[in-house]
Structures are given as structure tokens and as C-alpha cells.
Amino acid sequence: MGLSRKTLDRPSSPTPNPNSQGMTEAQLKAAEQQVLAEIVRLTQKHELKGTEGGWKEFLNVYDKEMGDRVSDPSKKSKNVLVAFLKTFSSQNARELFSKVLRCHQNRSLVKQFSEAGVNDESPVQRLVRQTLEHPLYPIEYSFPSCDEGWVVTKLSQRPKNMASTAMLAIDCEMVLCEDGTDACVKVCVVDRNLEVKLNKLVNPGKAISDYRTAITGVSAEDLVGIECSLVDVQKIMKKLLSHGTILAGHALSNDLDALKFDYARIIDTSYIFKYAEDSIQKRPSLTTLCQRVLDYQLRKEGAPHNCLDDATAVMKLVLAVVDHGASLEIPYVPDEVFRSETEMLLVHRIPSTVTIDELNGTIPGIFTVEMKQSRKIGGKYSAFAIFKTVEDANEAFGKLKGTVEKDSQGRKQKVITFQLKTGDVISLCVRQVLSDETTAQASAKKRAGETMMAAKPKKLREEEVVGKNTVVVDPSNDHLKEMERLKRELNEKDLKLRGRCEEHFKEIEVLKEALSNKDLEISSLRDTLKTRKEKLKVLKKTIKSNA
């Protein structure tokens, strides 16, 4: 028997207590159609059933003419979606729905606040808005927030919290687990004053197949005895962000995904900074931003990442814009970009079960592997194989044995198949980062520059007699002298810069020593205080017994 309109307008179960975490009937009716459609899809994904069964079963009862022939939730009216969701009476289902609604409300709240104050917004809030408006935001920040273990923070609607300019910067390091998932093993958070608010190793609680030590700097020995769990970190993060604090990070979606933490008031430095030339679509790395904006080297080439250094660098970048008006456009240096791109191969569609170490056996030549800064899609990830020279990269690509095909943008790539130590046979794709034409142009430009610097200037046979000596006049001498002068100036500046760096390093060492002495002094004072407390306790007992 079909459901009557009267039945549909009445709650199919008692309205949840307002203090519970469930989704109330009033919230259901107030939700937007697209949000309701997403919740319905969620019931399909989790195979949830209400009092009238699953989504398609409900349609067959609710609409006997059409039934489930048109089952796409986005093509159904809001009334139909609400009617279906009202058939769920279990608290677990309603809590799941409430989580989706909270996530959308948080993002909608941030967006509305940003748009409302666009004319008089603070510099910090402007960066939040620019992050939300980035075209990749809806894709990269679309988390599976309703999955088990995820936390969706509830943003306060108080104007004071929404207008807060308090900031934290975060960075995480991830390892590959045996189940093919990434897990956070280290997290660091600093505040606006660059004071450390969180710096912890995290026990993933499951078997790890690849520690990625060359990147993370974390080994198996480091995690021995570590009891801090992901849940512990989530609780700390909720407390740190409880008053509308803005969270900043570079490619922050990777960190939030690793923490299973959905938060809306964010600044992503990989979004807000860009190359000055519109034709350069590549996002600047954190290392590049430190060089261009902050004028310092984040880490030595080949050195592992340092969580605390990266979080500090992010905060410095944001403050450079907010407090000092630094430009969001980064100068484009062709030679450096060509060097970084022509000397690497992109390895993609890598199954999650394949470790970075195992990639070394799939591609010929000597290279280092660096994971691409993006979340895994469909259980697969991407990485860069970085060679010493362009020729090494080209030679390796040429030696690869595999099927040649073109990717979605028409770029040539090779699909290679190989066997893992476990016996599993897997396949992945390898392609050059730049097109053949662009690579050839870059190589030619590099060779031309090297030739120009190495070649001797061509002599023109024009002679002048000066006294008894015959001097060959070379019109290019002026240019050579100018080049030598510029070289000397560059060397002088380089020496001065190195001198300043050494002075800074010495100053840092002095400060470190002073800090160490202070720690010892504080430790000594604590011991003294403890001793005096014990003496006072004994004295009190003596006085009490004498009385």
C-alpha cells in the first residue's frame, strides 16, 4: 500500500532529543536539496534502510508510476528526499545525516561570512576567502567525512568567533600501511608567534609497510613506545580550533585527510600563491615559496622533511602577506622550472600497496622518488622520479618497456607491468612531465647557454698599432668585461649573503645555548621547590603532632 501525504508529513519516529547528535525533522526540512541528495546517496553507499526499505524500494512504494526508473536523488524533489529520510528512526542513521549537514553548514557559514564582509574584510579573512574560491577547493576538500573515525568540527555562529584572526599552521607526515592506506605518524602545529602548540609522533595503530623515511624522517625505532593515537590528536585539534581559529597549511587537504579532520576556516598557501605568468599552471612548492617570498632555504636537497620547519614556514608565509604586504605572485624563473620538470618523470596510477622503494625496480637509472602533493584517488597515487640530468631522464624513459599510449591531454606515456616480491602483478603509467617539444626547447636553451659560456669570443681581424706592439681589437671585449664585472658583483653578493647566514646561524646557536641554560635553571628551581615543599610538609606534620 502506498504512503499517503498525511503519513509523509508526520515523523516516522519520535523527534530526536535536541541535545542528541541526531538530525531533527526541522533540520531535514531546512536543508538544501543538494545536501539532501548527498545524504540519500550516502544511504545507498552504506546500504542503509528505513521503515520502507532502501532508496529504490521506497521509490517503488512512493511513486508507483515511475518507481525506481529515475533513481538519481539529484533529480528528485526536496519533498521526496525529505519523505525518504524521515523513514529512518535509528539514532546511528540520524547521526550520520547530521554529520553531513554539519559539514555543509560549516562551509556555507564560512562562505557567507566571507562574502558579506568582502568590502571590509581583514587581510587574514581575505586569504580564507581566496582559498574557498580556488577552483580546486571543491575537489580536494571533498572528504569522506561520514566514514568511521572522521571528525567534523562544529563552527560557532558567534560573530566574534567568525571574525577571529587567530591562526595556527600545521604539517603532517604520513606513512603507507599494509592495508594500502596512508596514516599520520607525526603532526606539528605552531601559532602566530611561531610558538609550538603541538609536536607529536603518532602511532597509526596498524601495520606499516613503508615508513618513507627518506621523506618523513621517521623510522620504525622512532615509534617504539609511542602511545599517542589519531583520536588523541583529533581531540587536541578540536580544542585548539574551538574559538574560530583559522588553520593554515600547504596543500592542507593532505594533512586534514591524514588526520581525518574536516575543518572549514582554512588558508591553503598552495592556493593563494601563484606564478606571475598566467601560462604557468603548476602550483609553487613550499620550498619555492620560502626561496621567493621569505628568501631562505627550507631544507637541503635530498634532506627529509621536517614537520616543525614546514609548519613554521607556512605561518611565516601567511604573516608575510598579512603583516608585510608580500605579493601573492611569485616570479617565474624559466631555468629553474625547466630544470625541475625536464629532469623528472611522472609515475602515476600507482597502486596503494606499492611502496616508494619498490618503484626503484620499475624504472632504469639512478633517481630519487618524491610523492606528488595530492590525495590518493581510487586507492592509487602519483610520484616523481627525479634524475640528475635531462639526458638521464630521457634515457630512462626511452629504455622503459611498455605499451605506448596517450593520456587524457594527448601526452605520450608508457604503461608498464611488473611483478612485486609478493608475486602480485601490477601496472602503472610513466610519462615525461613536459611535452617532447617543450623538453627539446628547454634542453636546447640549456645547451646554448653552456656553449655561449664555454666558447671563446671570435676575433675580428682589425689591428691597431700601439707603440711597437700590435694589438688585436676585439669588439666583444666590452661585453666580456661587463660579464666579468657582473660575475664579480654576484660573487661578492653571494659572499655577503653567506656571511649573513653564518652570523644568523651563530646567533641561533647562542640562543639555543641560552635556552638550554634557562631549561637547566628552571629544572634546578623546580627541584629546589619540590625539596622545600617536602620540608614544609614534614614541618606541618611535626607542628600538628606537637599540638
C-alpha positions in Angstrom: 0.0 0.0 0.0 1.3 3.5 -0.9 2.2 6.1 1.6 -0.3 8.9 2.0 0.7 12.6 2.0 -0.6 12.8 5.6 1.7 9.9 6.6 4.7 11.6 5.0 4.1 14.9 6.7 4.2 13.1 10.1 7.5 12.0 11.6 8.0 8.2 11.1 9.6 8.1 14.5 9.8 10.4 17.6 11.7 13.6 17.0 15.2 13.1 18.5 16.1 14.9 21.7 17.5 18.4 20.8 20.6 17.6 22.9 21.4 14.5 20.9 23.7 14.4 18.0 20.9 13.3 15.6 19.4 15.2 12.8 16.0 16.7 13.7 13.0 16.9 11.4 13.3 20.7 11.4 16.9 20.4 10.2 15.8 18.0 7.4 13.2 20.4 6.1 15.6 23.3 6.3 18.4 21.5 4.4 19.0 22.4 0.8 18.0 19.9 -2.0 21.6 19.2 -3.0 22.6 18.3 0.6 19.6 16.0 1.0 20.5 14.3 -2.3 24.0 13.7 -0.9 22.6 12.2 2.2 20.4 9.9 0.2 23.4 8.8 -1.8 25.1 8.1 1.5 22.3 5.7 2.5 22.8 3.9 -0.8 26.6 3.7 -0.3 26.2 2.3 3.3 23.2 0.1 2.2 21.0 1.7 4.9 17.3 1.0 5.1 14.4 2.9 6.7 11.0 1.6 7.6 10.2 1.5 3.9 13.4 -0.2 2.9 16.2 1.3 0.8 16.0 4.2 -1.6 14.8 2.2 -4.6 12.4 0.2 -2.6 11.0 3.5 -1.2 10.5 4.9 -4.7 8.6 1.9 -5.8 6.2 2.5 -2.9 6.1 6.3 -3.0 5.8 6.7 -6.8 4.1 3.6 -8.3 4.1 5.1 -11.8 7.8 5.8 -12.2 9.1 3.6 -9.4 12.9 3.4 -9.4 13.3 4.1 -13.1 14.6 7.5 -12.3 16.5 6.9 -9.1 19.1 9.7 -9.2 18.5 11.6 -6.0 19.5 15.0 -7.6 16.6 14.6 -10.0 14.0 14.2 -7.2 12.2 17.0 -5.5 13.0 18.1 -2.0 9.7 16.7 -0.6 10.6 13.2 -1.9 14.1 13.3 -0.4 12.7 14.5 3.0 10.0 11.9 2.9 12.6 9.1 2.4 14.9 10.4 5.1 12.1 10.6 7.6 11.7 6.8 7.3 14.9 6.4 9.3 14.4 6.0 13.0 17.8 4.7 14.2 20.0 7.1 16.1 23.0 5.9 14.1 21.5 6.8 10.8 20.3 10.2 12.1 23.8 11.0 13.5 25.3 10.1 10.1 22.8 12.5 8.4 23.6 15.2 11.0 27.3 14.9 10.3 26.8 15.7 6.6 24.5 18.6 7.4 27.1 20.0 9.9 29.8 19.8 7.3 27.8 21.7 4.7 26.6 24.3 7.3 30.2 24.9 8.4 31.4 25.6 4.8 28.3 27.6 4.0 28.8 29.7 7.1 32.4 30.5 6.3 31.4 31.3 2.7 28.5 33.6 3.7 30.7 35.4 6.2 33.5 35.9 3.6 31.0 37.2 1.0 29.2 39.5 3.5 32.5 41.2 4.6 34.3 41.3 1.2 34.4 45.2 1.3 35.9 45.5 4.7 37.4 42.1 5.3 40.7 41.7 7.2 43.8 40.5 5.3 43.5 37.1 7.1 39.9 36.7 6.2 40.7 37.6 2.6 43.1 34.7 2.4 40.4 32.4 3.8 38.0 33.6 1.0 40.6 33.2 -1.7 41.2 29.6 -0.5 37.5 28.8 -0.7 37.2 30.4 -4.1 40.0 28.4 -5.6 38.7 26.1 -8.4 40.3 23.0 -6.9 38.8 23.5 -3.4 35.5 21.6 -4.1 37.5 18.7 -5.4 40.4 18.4 -3.0 38.4 19.3 0.2 35.6 16.9 -0.5 36.4 14.4 2.2 34.7 11.2 3.1 33.7 12.9 6.4 31.0 10.4 7.2 33.3 7.4 7.3 34.2 5.9 10.6 36.9 7.8 12.5 36.3 11.2 10.9 35.6 14.3 12.9 33.6 17.2 11.6 34.0 20.3 13.8 31.0 22.4 14.5 31.7 26.1 13.8 30.2 28.6 16.2 28.0 31.2 14.5 29.0 33.9 17.1 30.3 36.9 15.1 33.3 37.1 17.5 34.4 33.6 16.5 33.7 34.1 12.8 35.7 37.3 12.8 38.6 35.8 14.7 42.1 36.4 13.2 43.8 33.9 15.4 45.8 31.4 13.3 47.6 28.1 13.6 49.8 26.4 10.9 50.0 22.7 10.6 52.1 20.0 8.8 51.9 16.2 9.0 54.0 13.3 7.8 52.4 10.1 6.5 53.4 6.5 6.1 52.0 3.7 3.9 50.2 1.0 5.8 49.8 -2.7 4.8 46.1 -2.1 4.1 47.1 0.4 1.3 46.0 3.5 3.2 48.1 6.5 4.4 48.4 7.1 8.1 49.7 10.1 10.1 52.8 9.4 12.1 53.8 13.0 13.0 52.0 16.3 13.4 53.3 19.7 14.3 51.3 22.9 14.9 52.6 26.4 15.6 50.7 29.6 16.4 51.0 33.2 15.1 54.0 33.8 17.3 55.7 30.7 16.0 55.3 29.0 19.4 54.9 25.2 19.2 51.4 24.2 20.2 51.6 20.5 19.1 54.6 18.4 18.2 53.9 14.7 18.5 54.7 11.3 16.9 51.5 9.3 16.3 51.0 5.6 16.5 48.8 4.6 13.5 47.6 1.5 15.4 48.1 -0.8 12.3 50.9 -2.5 10.4 53.1 -0.2 8.3 54.6 -1.3 5.0 56.6 1.8 4.1 57.9 4.4 6.6 59.1 6.6 3.7 62.0 7.6 6.0 63.8 9.4 3.2 60.8 11.8 3.1 59.2 11.6 6.6 62.4 11.3 8.6 60.5 8.7 10.7 61.7 5.2 11.2 60.3 2.1 13.0 62.5 2.8 16.0 61.0 6.3 16.4 57.5 4.8 17.0 58.6 2.3 19.7 56.7 3.1 22.9 54.6 5.9 21.2 51.0 5.8 22.7 49.6 8.9 21.1 46.8 7.9 18.7 45.0 9.7 15.9 41.9 10.1 18.2 44.2 11.9 20.8 45.4 14.3 18.1 41.8 14.9 16.9 40.8 15.9 20.5 43.7 18.3 20.7 42.9 19.8 17.4 39.3 20.3 18.3 40.4 22.2 21.5 42.9 24.3 19.6 40.3 25.3 17.0 37.4 25.7 19.3 37.1 29.5 19.1 37.1 30.1 15.3 40.8 29.9 14.9 42.0 29.8 11.2 44.1 26.7 10.2 46.8 27.3 7.6 48.8 24.7 5.7 50.5 24.0 2.3 48.3 21.5 0.4 46.4 21.4 3.6 43.9 18.9 2.2 46.6 16.2 2.5 47.1 16.9 6.2 43.3 17.1 7.0 42.8 13.8 5.1 45.5 12.1 7.1 44.1 13.4 10.4 40.5 12.5 9.3 39.6 16.0 10.4 37.1 18.2 8.4 37.5 21.9 9.1 36.2 24.9 7.2 38.1 28.0 8.3 41.4 27.4 6.4 44.2 29.0 4.4 46.0 26.9 1.8 49.3 28.5 0.8 49.4 26.3 -2.3 46.2 28.0 -3.5 46.8 31.6 -2.6 50.3 31.9 -4.1 50.8 31.5 -7.8 53.4 32.2 -10.5 53.1 35.7 -12.0 52.8 34.3 -15.6 49.3 33.0 -16.2 50.6 30.3 -18.5 52.3 28.6 -15.6 49.6 26.4 -14.1 51.9 24.5 -11.8 51.5 25.4 -8.1 54.7 26.6 -6.4 56.1 24.2 -3.8 56.7 25.2 -0.2 60.4 25.2 -0.9 60.0 27.6 -3.8 57.8 29.9 -1.7 60.4 30.0 1.0 63.0 31.0 -1.6 60.9 33.6 -3.4 58.9 35.1 -0.5 61.0 34.6 2.6 64.4 34.5 1.0 65.7 31.4 2.7 66.3 27.7 2.0 63.7 25.5 3.7 65.8 22.3 3.5 68.9 21.0 1.8 68.5 19.0 -1.4 67.7 15.4 -0.6 67.1 16.0 3.2 63.9 14.5 4.7 61.0 16.8 5.6 60.9 18.4 9.0 57.3 18.7 10.2 58.0 21.6 12.5 60.1 23.5 9.9 57.3 23.1 7.3 54.5 24.3 9.7 56.7 27.3 10.7 57.4 28.1 7.1 53.6 28.1 6.3 52.9 30.6 9.2 55.8 32.8 8.1 54.4 32.9 4.5 50.9 33.9 5.7 52.3 36.6 8.1 54.5 37.9 5.2 51.3 38.6 3.3 49.1 39.7 6.2 51.6 41.8 8.2 54.1 42.9 5.5 52.0 43.0 2.3 54.1 40.4 0.4 52.9 39.8 -3.1 50.9 36.6 -3.8 52.5 36.4 -7.3 55.8 34.5 -7.4 58.5 35.4 -10.0 58.8 32.8 -12.7 62.4 31.6 -13.3 62.3 29.6 -16.5 65.7 27.9 -16.0 64.7 26.6 -12.6 61.3 25.4 -13.7 62.7 23.7 -16.8 65.4 22.1 -14.7 62.9 20.7 -12.2 60.5 19.5 -14.8 62.7 18.2 -17.6 64.8 16.1 -15.2 61.9 14.2 -13.8 59.3 11.6 -14.9 55.8 11.4 -13.6 54.8 7.9 -12.3 51.1 7.7 -11.8 48.2 5.2 -11.3 50.5 3.5 -8.7 48.5 1.1 -6.5 48.5 2.0 -2.8 50.1 -1.4 -2.0 53.3 -0.4 -3.9 55.9 1.2 -1.7 58.2 4.0 -2.9 61.2 1.6 -2.6 59.6 -0.8 -5.0 59.4 1.9 -7.6 63.2 1.9 -7.9 63.0 -1.5 -9.6 60.5 -0.4 -12.2 62.4 2.4 -13.9 66.0 2.2 -15.1 68.7 4.6 -14.0 69.6 6.4 -10.8 66.9 8.7 -9.4 65.2 9.8 -6.2 61.5 9.5 -5.6 59.2 12.2 -4.3 55.5 11.7 -3.8 53.2 14.1 -5.6 51.3 16.5 -3.3 47.8 15.2 -3.8 45.4 12.9 -2.1 45.1 9.3 -3.3 42.3 8.8 -5.8 40.7 5.3 -6.1 43.4 3.7 -4.0 46.2 4.9 -6.3 48.8 7.7 -6.0 51.4 9.5 -8.1 55.1 10.3 -7.6 58.0 11.9 -9.4 61.2 10.1 -10.4 63.9 12.9 -10.2 67.1 12.3 -12.2 70.4 14.3 -12.1 70.2 15.5 -15.8 67.7 15.9 -18.6 69.6 13.3 -20.6 69.3 10.7 -17.8 65.5 11.2 -17.6 65.1 11.0 -21.3 67.3 7.9 -21.5 65.3 6.2 -18.7 62.0 6.9 -20.4 63.4 5.6 -23.7 64.5 2.3 -22.1 61.1 1.7 -20.4 59.4 -1.4 -21.9 55.7 -0.9 -22.1 52.7 0.0 -24.2 52.9 3.5 -25.6 49.6 5.4 -25.3 48.4 9.0 -24.8 46.8 10.4 -21.6 43.6 12.4 -21.4 45.5 15.5 -22.6 47.3 13.8 -25.5 50.7 13.5 -23.8 52.7 10.4 -24.6 53.1 7.9 -21.8 54.1 4.2 -21.2 52.0 1.6 -19.4 54.4 -0.8 -17.7 53.6 -4.1 -16.0 55.9 -5.8 -13.4 55.8 -8.3 -10.6 56.2 -7.5 -6.9 58.1 -9.6 -4.4 54.7 -10.8 -3.2 54.0 -12.3 -6.6 51.3 -9.8 -7.4 51.4 -8.4 -11.0 50.6 -4.7 -11.2 50.7 -2.0 -13.8 51.3 1.8 -13.7 51.9 4.7 -16.1 55.1 6.8 -16.7 55.3 10.0 -18.7 57.6 13.0 -19.1 56.3 16.0 -17.1 56.7 18.3 -20.1 55.8 17.6 -23.7 58.6 16.5 -26.1 58.6 19.9 -27.8 58.9 21.8 -24.6 61.6 19.4 -23.3 63.5 19.9 -26.5 63.3 23.7 -26.2 64.5 23.5 -22.6 67.4 21.3 -23.5 68.4 23.4 -26.5 68.2 26.5 -24.3 70.4 24.9 -21.7 72.9 23.7 -24.2 73.0 27.1 -25.9 73.7 28.8 -22.6 76.5 26.3 -21.8 78.0 26.7 -25.3 78.0 30.5 -25.0 79.7 30.5 -21.7 82.4 27.9 -22.8 83.2 29.2 -26.2 86.0 31.7 -26.9 85.0 35.0 -28.4 85.5 35.1 -32.2 88.4 37.5 -33.1 87.8 40.1 -35.8 91.0 40.9 -37.8 91.2 44.6 -37.1 94.6 45.7 -35.9 95.8 48.8 -34.1 99.4 49.8 -33.7 100.2 51.0 -30.2 103.8 51.9 -29.9 105.8 48.9 -31.0 103.1 46.5 -30.2 100.3 45.2 -32.5 97.0 44.7 -30.6 94.1 42.7 -31.9 90.9 44.7 -31.4 88.0 42.5 -30.3 84.6 44.3 -30.3 83.3 41.7 -27.9 85.8 42.7 -25.2 83.5 45.2 -23.7 80.8 42.6 -23.3 83.2 40.2 -21.7 84.4 42.8 -19.3 80.8 43.6 -18.4 80.1 39.9 -17.8 83.2 39.6 -15.6 82.1 42.6 -13.6 78.7 41.2 -13.1 80.2 37.9 -12.1 82.4 39.6 -9.5 79.4 41.5 -8.2 77.4 38.3 -8.0 80.2 36.6 -6.1 80.5 39.5 -3.7 76.8 39.4 -3.0 77.0 35.7 -2.6 79.8 36.0 0.0 77.9 38.7 1.8 74.8 36.6 1.9 76.8 33.6 3.2 78.3 35.8 5.8 74.9 37.0 7.0 73.7 33.4 7.1 76.7 32.4 9.1 76.0 35.2 11.5 72.4 34.1 11.8 73.5 30.5 12.4 75.9 31.7 15.1 73.1 33.8 16.7 70.8 30.8 16.6 73.4 28.6 18.3 73.9 31.3 21.0 70.2 31.5 21.6 69.9 27.7 21.7 72.7 27.6 24.3 70.9 30.4 26.3 67.6 28.4 26.1 69.4 25.3 27.2 70.8 27.1 30.2 67.4 28.5 31.0 65.9 25.0 30.9 68.6 23.8 33.3 67.9 26.8 35.6 64.2 26.1 35.5 64.8 22.4 36.2 67.0 23.3 39.2 64.4 25.7 40.6 61.8 23.0 40.2 63.9 20.6 42.2 64.5 23.3 44.9 60.8 24.0 45.0 60.0 20.3 45.3 62.5 19.9 48.2 61.1 22.9 50.0 57.5 21.6 49.6 58.6 18.3 51.1 60.3 20.1 54.0 57.2 22.2 54.5 55.0 19.1 54.6 57.3 17.5 57.2 57.3 20.7 59.3 53.4 20.8 59.2 53.2 17.2 60.4 55.7 18.0 63.2 53.7 21.1 64.3 50.4 19.1 64.1 51.8 16.2 66.2 53.3 18.6 68.8 49.9 20.4 69.1 
